[in-house]
Amino acid sequence: MAKSNEAKARAEASFKRKEQQAHEGANAWAEYQAQRRAVAKKTERLRALRLAKEAVESAGKRKTDA
C-alpha cells in the first residue's frame, strides 16, 4: 500500500509541475505578444513622424527652389 501511495504522490507532483509549466508558458506567450504589439505601435508612430518631417522638409525645399 505504501508503494501505491508513493506512486500516486509522484504522479500528482508531476501533474502539478506540468500544469504550472503550461501556465507559465501561457503567461510568457501573452507577455511576448504584448511586447510585440507595443513595438509595432511605436514603430508605426515613429514612421508617421519621420514621414511628416520629410514632407515638411520637402515642402521647404520646393519653396526655396521656386
N, C-alpha and C positions, 0 to 999 in steps of 0.2 A: 504494500500500500504506500510506503514511503517513496518508492521509486516513481509510482504513478503521480503522486503529489509534486515531486520534483520536476517531472516531465511537464506537468501542467503549468507549473510556475515558470519554467523556461519558455514554454510556448507563449504564455501570456506576456512575459517580458519582451520576447521577440516581436510579438504583435504590437505592443505599445511602442517599441523602438521604431518599427516600420511606420506606424501611424504618425509618430512625431516627425520622422523624416519627411513623410508626404506633406504634412502640414507646413514644415519649414520650407520645403521646396515650392509649395504654392505661394507662400509669402514672398520668397525670393523672386519668383517669376513676376508677381504683381509689382514689386518694387522695381524690377528691371524695366517692365513696361511703362511705369510711371516716369522713370528717368528718361526713357527713350522719347516719350511724348514731350517732356519738358525740353529736351534738346531740340526736337523738331520745331517746337513752338518758338524757341529762342532763335534758331536758325532762320525761320520764316520772318521774324521781326527784324533781325539784322539785315537780311536780304532786302526787305522793304526799305529800310533806312538807307542802305547803300544805293539802291535804285533811285530813291528820291534825291539823294545827294548828287548822283551822277546827272540826273535830269536838271537840277538847278545849275550845276557847273556847265552843262551843255548849253543851257539857255543863256547863261552869262557869256559864253564864248561866241555864240551867234550874235549877240548884241554888239560885242566889240568888233566882230568881223564885218558887220554890216555898215 
